[in-house]
Amino acid sequence: MSTVEAAAGYKASRTLPIWAEVRRQASRRRTQLALGFMALLPVIVLLAFEFGGGRRDDDNDGGGGGAFSSMADLATSGGLNFALFGLAVSASFLLVVVVALFFGDTVASEASWGSLRYLLAVPVPRARLLGVKLIVAGGYSLLALLILVGTGLLIGTLRYGWSPLGSTIAAEIPPAEGVLRLLGITAYLATTLLVVAGLAFLLSVLTDAALGAVGGAVLLFIMSSILDQIDALGDIRSALPTHYADAWMGLLSTPVQTEDMAKGAISAVVYATIFWGAAFYRFTRKDVTS
Amino acid sequence: MSALSAGLRRALPRLNRRRVVPAAAALAVLAAAAVWAVRPAADPWSSEDLRLAGDGVELDARFYLPADRAGKVPAVLVAHGFGGTKDSVRSDAESLAEQGYAVLTYTARGFGRSTGEIHLDSPDHEVKDAQRLLDWLATRPEVTTDAANDPKVAVVGGSYGGALALLLAGQDQRVDAIVPQITWNDLGESLVPGGVFKKSWAGYFFGNGAATLTLGGSGRAQEQGDPACGRFAADVCKAYLQMATTGVPDETTSALLRKSSPATVLDKIKAPTLLIQGAVDSLFPLSEADANAKGIAATGTPVKVAWFTGGHDGGEGPGTDSDRVKYLTLQWLEHYLKGEGESPSDAFTWSRVAGFSAMDRDLVTNGYSADAYPGISGSGTTDVTVTGAAQPIANPPNGNPGAISSLPGIGGRLTSLLSGGVAMDIPGQHANWESAPLTDAIDVAGAPTVTVRAASPTGEATLFVKLYDIDPNGTSTLSAGLVAPVRLTGLPADIGQAQPVTVTLPAIVREIEAGHTIRITVATSDQSFLTPATPALYTVAVESTVTLPTLVGTPIADPGSVWWYALAGVLGVIILGLIVLLVIRRILHRRRDVTVVAEHADTPLVVKGLRKAYGDGFVAVQEISFTVQRGQVVGLLGPNGAGKTTTLRVLMGLTQPTAGEIYVFGHRLVSGAPILSRVGALVEGPGFLPHLSGYENLKAYWQATGRPWEDARFSEALEIAGLGDSVHRKTRKYSHGMRQRLAIAQAMLGLPELLVLDEPTDGLDPPQIAEMRRVLQRYATDGRAVLVSSHLLAEVEQTCTHAVVVNKGRIVASGQVDDIVGDSPSVQLDVSDVTTATRVLEELGVASVTTEGESSLIVDMNGTPRSEVVASLVTAGVGVDRLVPRRRLEDAFLSLVGDNSRGSGDR
């Protein structure tokens, strides 16, 4: 009579350890490329400033470029501004794609390889599988963000020096506080990206096509950004997940303005909870047919 | 691109009824939410347009009533600013009506569609008009009255309307409360401050009044007045022309301006007064409200003052400011008109610019409050020393070129007025005195004072004194664009003999940060003012001490910080929800069915009445029951689409069965049940991470199980896979057969007691198939069991000890392979003469003879020995080429399944 419930050494809470999933993802080319590009981008930007410089004085068109052009003008004023510039140019698209990639690809790619069913037959409990995937995707996304900021800060400081964080909308911020502000901006961007993370993860669970999950999340994010620009929509826009995407600029003024950031964080957290909740609800009930 | 669209197409869910219905429902909810959000709401008020006549003029008015009023309500008379109409105050009126007040708005005489001429809030004209409006309000049955012909009424208005509120309250005691905003105390002092004519503002308004001559009336007959005066009354027009020509108001003009000034009636105002004044206002600066407040308070009438960052130059200011002003107004009316709510405190509130809004480039202000109104001299002072020698400065002829301080009438200049940009001085026409960088920030709130000495060859000088805030980068800001014009007379020609004159600069609200410097500039020209036409050279000196009034206040809690609490609340709710969810899961997990069905405890697999119907109505498995015992190799045999794979999928917990149970070693199998760890599986082909080698894949798989490394029995599994060195190549480069073998090896990792293989020989070559057969047969020893699914008869026949034949989701036969195969009662005969053979056989008494092809017969022997059949045929002269016993499973399979080889589906 063998009445043991499971094979020797099997314990549901020990299946798919986080490190195993980290290694699974780390060995993938797309992970390496995404992280590598995060480190490469500041270098490319630096080279662009170095070789493309000298003619920037003829674009003093005033308000034309708005905050962006002023941020570009300030980017070479010091390491903090350089890192900030790297963040600002990546925030609206590059980071969205990277986060969508980490979250959208994680379940869908296992499904498309056919390895998902073997994980479930181990058996890795479905909620645990999602939980581990979520944590690891989140970890990689955060790592990507930190690599971007860290590399920017490092090479920016090496090239342009350790100067106060300047902005056109407020007084200069001393370097020590500037680092805190930069970290705050990074943290806020990470929070707003939760929307993309939630959406991509939900799509990843709903579909077997990794490309569909990543592309779908990016597509919807861009659509939300476009809708946000239509003033006629009025207050409805506040409910759009991208409405508060630029609220981090409040951290550049003195004293900091955090009202919109709080609103943005609420919006992002609520959206992410809904999307992730739906993902868990769906995945723990669905028939895995791939 | 095509890859992308293909990917997207795959990503999009297939449309079927199960998906369309919830999707449509979700869309409908979204659409409903969108419609609800933009729906035209019913106005919470009703309004009627009126023409109220009296004293020869007809006023264009509109009367609002709250829609849900019970009984009589107090009234609010809302007066508009100069150049406006009843429509300019529409939104204010509507929001007041929404708050439960009867609201009367009207267009003052001389404006819009009202008739009459502009008399500048004259007590004999505009104020009397307003008194008649009070009479009218008293007649309305909806309006609360204090006594007969005495309505309960407040007057609210800005600028021109604010002065009307003050003048009306001074002239008519029926007014119960007033809220005058950004208005004047003494019109003469406002238009000719320090004896210098404020030509740009005066001209702007004069032009505004004249413009109504052509623009106003919209088709109504206009009284064709003097083109020079527009709709201004003759005396007002004359006064303007006089003042603008000479720069100095004469007796008549002064008297006229005086008459239109609330300063004359302040002691008669008994209505509680809320004075709201803007700090960015070069027309009616904070000092005007200060004078009004002092005058009214002197008689004991309740007065409250509030400043905001806005005004005639700054507009209504940032959102936080206009919210605060609206709140104060409503609070004032609530108490003094409705008699509800606590009496508003004496607290004085003001705001200071904090920076720019990140979202809309607007200014952001922080609100402060102090216990009492300190006036414009602050609650304290800080002296700053400025240095510089006496300097000569030139007065340009006719004031041209002139320095710029503010740009009256442009509006929306708040940003540039508060952060530098507009102000500009002309070289040679100004002199500077600058301080050292401040060691501490100074919160300036009030009117700074400086002492100036000046010398002029003509004995007279018109000077403009300004205070600049200069940041460490050298950017200078003239706060709010405010300057103090002074007209000095009786000056000596030599600066040494000049007497010091104290100049009070306009009141400002500004934090001058540490590290900034203060610069006092004395200039001879300003484009906003009329300066002497003759060129002259003055000498000016500024005494070293600049006195800055300061004010310490308590920051008003930023209403925005409430969002952080909301965020904390949201996070709290989410975390709480998560905890509850986890606890419920834990409880459910504890309560789950862990009983072991004793009778099946030693049986690797029992499938009972399994049924799987998909959401779209397709039934993949009708009903399947079978058992796998230890030591057995059971073949699940059936054509493609018979339901084999679906059965295995349910068996692996990938799919939920519609009905039926599965027991593995007596444990009920549900999705993710731990008992699955004793089952190894290959279902629907291999699934590997393409970027890893075969070996790494097996390792990654075993890591995912979380089980001890030594339990994996790696070497045995690798031997079964038989991949040799290829095991270290990436699986994406594997052939189909290699992948298949690796998948079987993966299924065997840890030597599970039940091995489930779906089409294991798919892609293998014949020697490998033979090898696999041996492996599986060997595997089923030691109490282990194997379940193999296949559509290949030979495979099952050769590999399995038992077979379960399924077709169209049902079992058509099951049992030992030998039993199923059995001794078939029939043989196949190839004979030379079919006709004769048939006859001979029928004579022998066989059960049936069927012709198959040209020379073949299928004969059901019915117990007749085969030797006898052959002997009889040969005897009859029929040549027997071949006799094949029909004992192959194929026979059974085909006879059981029938010739319908089409599956019940393609799943």
Interface residues (C-beta under 8 A of the other chain):
Chain A: M1 S2 T3 E5 A6 A7 A8 G9 Y10 K11 A12 R14 T15 L16 P17 A20 R23 R24 S27 R28 R29 G66 W113 G114 S115 L116 R117 Y118 L119 L120 A121 V122 P123 V124 P125 R126 A127 I169 A170 A171 L203 L206 T207 D208 A209 A210 L211 G212 A213 G215 G216 G234 D235 I236 Y244 D246 A247 W248 M249 G250 L251 L252 S253 T254 P255 Q257 T258 E259 D260 A262 K263 A265 I266 V269 V270 T273 R285 D287 V288 T289
Chain B: A3 L4 G7 L8 R10 A11 L12 P13 A34 A37 V38 A354 G355 F356 S357 A358 M359 R361 V364 N366 D471 E513 D558 G560 S561 W563 W564 A566 L567 V570 L571 I574 R585 V594 V596 A601 D602 R649 M652 G653 L654 T655 Q656 F665 G666 H667 S671 G672 A673 P674 I675 L676 S677 R678 V679 A681 V683 E684 G685 P686 G687 F688 L689 P690 H691 L692 E696 A700 Y701 Q703 A704 T705 G706 R707 P708 D711 Q746 G750 P752 E753
